[in-house]
Amino acid sequence: MAPPPSTAVSPVVALIVRLLTFISLLISVIIIATNTVTVTATSTVGFVQVRIRFSDFYAYRYMLAAGVIGIAYTVLQTAFTIFYVSTGNRLGGDGFTLVDFYGDKVLSYILATGAAAGFGLTVDSNRGPGNDSDTEAFLNKANAAASLLFIGFIFSAISSVFSSLSLSKRP
């Protein structure tokens, strides 16, 4: 009788998913970190130019932090996956599968909440009166960064499923 099929995913597929996570998070971080706009506002003394940066908003700062944490974790896990693909042995043995499992779960939640914070602030800011084209461009870039962070969350969630499948193979 043949042995039951393996429930674990190929390490090459896991590596590809981690690389896709890294790419989407890196682009998201670059977009949000470079997002600035100069807005001309009227005041009692005349026209004033105000420079708005992503760092002026807590939600966008959280989104950036989530992306940076995601990049750091993904780079670390990608290195471990490359080691596994090249040698056929897991770094840390089978006990490391728990670290993969819980780390992927935590990262998925961080990325999901970061994307949600960015989407929420962008939607609320779009409802404000008097948004000019520069402000809309700022909000569209923030929305694009949140979208890429959400895509990173999806890939991270897929990695989380893969790590749970590896956990079931553990003795």
GIJO-V211710 format. One line per field, one symbol per residue. psi: psi as a letter, one per 30 degrees, with the letter a starting at -180 (. if undefined). burial: 1 if it has 9 or more other ideal C-beta (glycine too) atoms within 8 Angstrom, else 0. A space follows every 10 residues. Layout:
psi: ???
burial: ???
This chain:
psi: kkllkkflkk feeeeeeeee eeeeeeeeee eefgjlkkkk lkafgakkkk kkleffkeee eeeeeeeeee eeeeeeeeee eeeeeeffkk kfaffffeee eeeeeeeeee eeeeeeeeee eeeeeffllh kaeeeeeeee eeeeeeeeee eeeeeeeeee eeeeeeeffk .
burial: 0000000000 1011101111 1101111110 1100111110 0000000100 0101000011 1111111111 1011101101 1111100001 0000011011 1011101101 1111101111 1100110000 1001111110 1111111111 1110111111 0111111000 0
